Structure formats: structure tokens, C-alpha cells
């Protein structure tokens, strides 16, 4: 019984560390401290665990693949940046390391609307 509690606790710890890592990494990219988004295996290495262990843990704890939450956090940051109408959508896409047309496709896939449409609703 005690081993299960420790394992569960470790899973929660890994999950928390993953989300904290994502928040910091996405901020670093937007602020220009990192030149591009890391691959999931690089994030796992940064957390000192294997890619598979990270994937299995996040799926078990949260019900979805870690990439889902990574993309979700990028979209959340994009929405936050889009609220500032003085920054062009192209500048925002570049700050998120996307080509502007790919960014629009990515954003629309996640939200159902383009960045421009999102901005108009603000």
C-alpha cells in the first residue's frame, strides 16, 4: 500500500513539474530567451526522466498526451498576446516561433477561429 502512495505522489510531482516547465519555457520563447520550442524528449531530459515515462505519467494523471497540454498552453499564451492590439498577428506568430500562415492554421485548428477573428471578439 505504501509503495502505491509513493508512486502516485511521484506521478503528481512529475505532472506538476511538467506544467511548471512548460510555463517557464513558453515564457522564455516569447521573451526571446529560447530560440524555439523544445521537443517533448528534450523536456523529459530537462525533468531527468525518460520521454516514455513522462508520456505515460501525464496520460495517467491527466488523461491526454503531454503534447496536448503543450499546444494548449501555447494557444493560451497566443490568446493573451492577441489581446494587445498594438502587436501585429505576424509579430505574435514570430514570437511564438511560427510562420504567420502556419500560426493561423494552428490557432484555428485549436479554437475554431483565426487569430484575427479572435482579436475582433476582444
N, C-alpha and C positions, 0 to 999 in steps of 0.2 A: 504494500500500500504506500509506504513512504517513497519508494522509487518513482511511482506514478506521479505523486505530488511534485517531486523534484523535476521530473521530465516536463510536466505541464507548466511548471514555473519557468523552466528554461525556454519552453516554446513561447511563452508570453514575453519573456525578456528579449528573445530574438526578434519577435514581431515588433515590439516597441523600438528596439534598436534600428530595425529596418526603416520604420516610418520616420524616425528622427534623422537617420542618414539621408533619406530621400529629401526631406525638408531642407536640410543644410546643403545638399548637393544641388538641388534646383535653384536655391538662392545663389549659390556660388556661380552657377552657369549664367544666370540673369545678370549678376553683378560683374561678370567677366573674369572671375577668379578661376573658372574652369572653362576650357575652350569648347567642350562638347559633353553631351550626356554619356555617362558610363554605361557599359553593358551590365546585364544582371550578374554575370560571373565576376566582374570587377567589383561590384557592390558586395557580393558574397565574400570575396577575398578581403575587402575592407572591413568586413564584420568578423573575419577569421573563421569562416565556416565554408563548407562546400556549396557550390551552386545548387546541387540536388537537395541538400539539407535545407537551404533557405527556401527553395521552392516548396518542398514537402511541408515545412513548418508553416509558411504563410497560407498555403492551401488548407491545411488542417485548422489553423486558428481563425482564418478569415473567410474561407470558402471559395476563394478565387486565386488565380495565378498572381504572383508578385508583379508581373508586368501590367496587369490591370490597374493596380493601385499606383504604379509609377506613372502611367499615362493619365490616370485620373488626377493626380497631383499636378502634372504639367498643365492639364486643362484648367484646373483651379487657379494656377498661377497666371495662365493666359487671361482668364476672365478678370482677375484682379488688375492686370496690366491694361486690359482693354477699357477699363473704367476711366483711365486718364486719356481723354480725347485729344490731348496735345501730342501724344506719341502716335505715329502712324502705325497702321497694322503691319506694314512691311518691317518697320523698326522692331516691333514686338516679336514678329516671327524670327527675325535675325537674332534677337537677344535670346531666343529660345532655341537657337541653332537650326532653325528650319528655313528652307527656301520658302518665300511667301506663298506660292501656289500649293506646295505640299502642306504648309501650315493650315491653309484654308480647308483643304481636304480632310486633314486630321481633325481639325476643330469641328467641322460639320459632321464627320462620322460619329463623334462623341456626343455632340449637343443637338444635332438635327438642324442647326442653322449656321450660316457663315459668321466669321468674326465681325464683319460689317453689320450684319443683321443683329447680332448680339449687341453691338455697340449702340445701335439705334434704339434698342429696348431700354437702354440705361437712362 
